[in-house]
Amino acid sequence: MDLNILWFCLIAILFTGFFFLEGFDYGVGMLTSIVGKNDTERRIVLNTIGPFWDGNEVWLLTAGGAIFAAFPNWYATLFSGFYLALFLVLLTLIIRCVGIEFRSKVDSLKWRNTWDLLISIASFLSAFLWGVAVSNLMKGVPIDAEMNFVGNFFTLLTPFTIVGGLVFVVLFLFHGALFLRLKASGEDLQKRIANIAVKSGVILVVAVLLWVALALMTTDIFSKIPSLVLVVLAAVALLASVYLQMKNKLGISFAASAITIVLVTMAVFIGMFPRVLISTLNPNWSLTIYNASSSPYTLKIMTIIAITLVPIVLLYQSWNYWVYRKRVTAEDVEY
């Protein structure tokens, strides 16, 4: 395996980790104003991700940094072509962060309710925009021979990408509901969460089938046998997750939901390989792991740094999840 392939795989792993971990963050954020009927319940909901959300976002920052260093042409074309979309993602992340940190800084119910609503809206928009972005990576965008994106923001909005955005919203909503069923306490709160989990699970199955069908008609991502196999396995994992949570097998159901996200992300990256940005104008103008990469020396230095530091980061984050593994109760959020 050469270093170009290695860094493509590492970036795929980083995005897989981000969608798995930040996925339930988005879901919890969307559910904050839906399942929480009073301030105590909303604080319980948000406190389930309190120790984790900022660490989960590090996966995205690391992925962006890895693209910048390992594949600068990919970074330049992606961040120029998707500039407005990625700016909106950044804006929603900022609103979420500020909301989570500031909602309890003022002793005012109106203040907290406003931030809770903004957290839910920002989580929804961020999840939707990520679905649109991933769908565009699958479908391809207009890139010319000089590696320049020649479309605009509305070029990114097509029936396939909009469906992809909605799929990500429902997927993360379902994933977040399962996380809350494991972490939140309170009988009434749990009943509302379980109701959302059941309904969103059923909707998700239908939405994913539609999205995959559109992908098969409009892209070549799932035409590769390994990619198609992973999608089929993801569908099985999703059906298992929906069924198991109805049977209150919550731990296994959450694991199956996580496996669904991991397999879908892997399927997309395998389907793209060796391309990193697909040109809809001319397949020969697509960016690949070779024409978009840094020098071999840069990749070598980056590999040494990654081998040294990444295990430390993974150990710390694993320890963090272990320390805060218990359910959040009303007593935990009392002033």
N, C-alpha and C positions, 0 to 999 in steps of 0.2 A: 504493500500500500504506500503510494507516494504521499507527500505532505499535503498536496492539494485535496486529495480524497479525504485524508485524515481531518483536515479543518472543515471540510464540508460536513463530515459526520459529526464533528464536535458542535458545529453551529446547529445542526439538526437536533442534537441532544439538548442543547440549551433552549431551543424553542419548544421542544417537547416538555422539558421541565417547567418552562414558563406557563404553557397552556394548562398543564396538569395542576400546578400549584396556584397560579393566579386565577385559574378557571374557577375554583371554588371561592376565591376572594371576590371575583365578580358576581358570582351567584349569591353569596351572602350579602354583598352590597345591594344588589337588586331587590333582595327579599326584606331588607331592613324595614322599609316603610310598608311592606305588604303584610308580613306576619306579626310584626311588633305592634300591638294595639295600645301600648302605653310606654312611657319613657324607660321603665325598668326592663321590659321585654326587649326594646330596641337596644338597650345597653348590653343585655345578655347576648343578643345576636352579634353585635359588633365586637364584643370582647372575645368571641370565639376565634376571630382572626387577628385580634390585637397584637399578639406576640409574633405573628407570622407575615403579615401583608407586606411590610417593607422589605423583608428578606426575600420574599417571593418575587418582588419586582426587580431584584438584583439580577435575576436570570435574564430579563429583557435587556438590561443595561450591558451585561456581559456579552450577550448575543450581538447587540449593536456594535460594541467595541471590537468583537472578533471579526465581524464583517468588514468594519473599517480597516483593520490591520491586515487581515488575510486576503480580502477580496475588495480592494479600494474601488475598482470600476463598478462592481456590484453596488457598493455603498453609494457611490456618486449618482448612478442612474436611479437607484431605488429611492433615495432621499430627495432627489430633485423631481422625479416623476410623481411620487406619492407625497409630495411636500405638504399639501393642504390636509390630506387624510392623516398623515402622521402627526402633523401639528395638532389636529383635533384629538388624536389619541393622547398626545402629551397633555393637552388641556384637560381632558377628562381625568387623567391620572393625577394631575395637580389638584383638581377639585376634590377627588376622592381622598387624597392624602390630607389636604387641609381640613376637610370635613371630619375625618376620623380623629385628627389631632385636636381640632378646635371646638367640636360640638359640646364638650363638657366644660369649656373654659368660662362660660357665662351662665350664671344661675337664672336662666330664662327658658321656659318651656317652648316659647315661640322660636327662640334662637336654635334650640336643639332640634325641633321639628323641621325647621328650614334646612339645616345641614343634613338631616337624615334623608329628606327628599332629594337634595342635591346629590348625595352619595348614591342613591338608587338610580337617578337619572344618568349620572356620569358612568356608573357601572354598566348600565344598559347600552349607552352609546359606545363605550370603549369595546365591549364585547362585540357589538354589531360591526364596528369599524375593523376589528381584527378579522372577522369573518369575511368582510368585503376584501380586505387585503390578501388574505390567503387564497380566496377564490380567484383573484386577479393573477396571483403567482401561478396558479394552475392553468388558467385560461390563456394567459399571455397578455402583453400590452404592446402598443405601437412603439417600437424601438428602431431607429434608423441605423445605417452602417457605421456611424460614428459613436454608437452606444448612447445616443440621446433619446430620451422619452419625448415623443412628439404629440402626445395627446393632452388632455386637461383633466380636471377633477371629475367631470361628468363622464369622461371616457371610462372611468373605473366603475360606473354604476350601470350594470346590465341586469337582466332578469336572473341570470345565474349567480352573479356576485351578491345581489340583494338577498336571494334565497340563502346563499352562504352566510351572509351576515345574520339573518334570522336563525339559522341553524346554530350558529355559535352562541347566540343569545339564549336559546332554549337549552342547549347542551350545558352551558355554564350555570344556568338557573337550576337545572336538574342536579348537576354536580354539587352546587352550593347547598341545595336542599338536603342532599344526602349527608354532606358534611355537618350541617346543623342538626340533623337527626342524631348524629354521633356526639356532638359537642354541647348543644344547648339543653337546658333543663326547664321544666315547667309543663304541666299536663296540657293546659290549653294551648300553649305555644307549640308544643310538640304535635298536637292534633292539626293545627293549621299548617305546620311545615309538612307533615305527612300528606295532607290533602294536596298541597302544591306539588310535592314530589310525584304523587301518582298521576296527576293531570299532566304535568310537564313531561313525564316519562312517555306517556302515550303520544303526546304531540310530537315529541322528539323523534320517535320511531318513524312516524309518517314524514316529518320534515327531512330526516336524513335520507330516507328512500328517494324522495323527490330530488334532493341535492345530488346524490350519487347518480341518479338517472340523467340529470342534466349534465353532470360532469362527463359521463360516458358519451353523451351526444356532442358536447362542445369542446372537450379537451382530450388529450392523449395520455393524461396522467395515470389513469387506471388501466391503460392498455398493456402495461408490462405485467407479466404473470406474478412476480413477487408483490407488486403494489396491489394488484387485484386480490390476491390471497389475503393480504393484511386487511383490506377493506371488508372482506367477507368475515374474517375473524373479529373485526371491530363490531360488525353488525351482530354477531353471536354474543359478544361481550355486552353490548348494549341491551339486547333482549334479556340476557341473564340478569343484568343490573335492575332493569325495570321489574322483572318478575320477583327477584329476591327481596327488593325493598317492600313489595306488597306483602311478602311473607315475614317482614320484620327481621330479616337477616341482614342487618344494617352494615356490619363491617365488610362482609363479602360483597354486598351490593356496591358500596363505595369503591372497593378495590376493582370491581368490574367496570365501573364508570371511569375510573382512572385508566384502566387498560384500554378502554374505548378511545380515550383522548390520545393516549400514547400511540396506538396502532394507526389511527387516522393521520396523525402528524407524520409518522414514519412512512406511511403509504404515499403521502404527498411529496416528501423529499425524495423518496426512491423513484417516484414517477417523474420528477423533475431532472434527476441526475442524468448526465453531468451538467445540465443547464442550471443556472441560478436565476435568470430572468429570460422568459421566452418572448421572442419577437413575433408579433402577429403580422408584420409586414413582410418578413423574409426569415425563414428558419435559420439561415446562415448568419443572420445578424443577432442571434440570441447570445446572451452572455453565458459563458461556461466557467467551470472551476479553473480553467487554464487561461483563457483570454481576459479574465477579470481579476486574476490573482496578483499578489505581491511577488517579490523576488524570492527564490529558494532560501536565501540567507535569512530574510525576514521571517519566513515560515518556520525555519529551524529555531531561531531565537524564541519565537512565540511558543513553540512546542515545549521547549525547555522550561519556560516560565509557567505554562499551563500544568505540566507534570508536577511542578513543585508546589504550586499554590492551590489548584483546584481541589485536591483531596482535603486540604485544611478547611476550605469553605464548606465542602460537603459534610465533613465531620461536625463542624459547628452548627450547621443548619439542622442536621439530624439530632444533635443534642438538644437544640431548642425545641423541636417537636416533642422529644421525650419528656422534657421538663414540664411542658404545658399540655400534657396529654389528657388531663382530667376534664370532665364536663364543667361548664360555666354555670353557676347557680345565681339566684337572686342575691344571696349573701355576698357573693364575690363582687358585685357591682354597687353595693351600698356605699354611700359616702362615709 
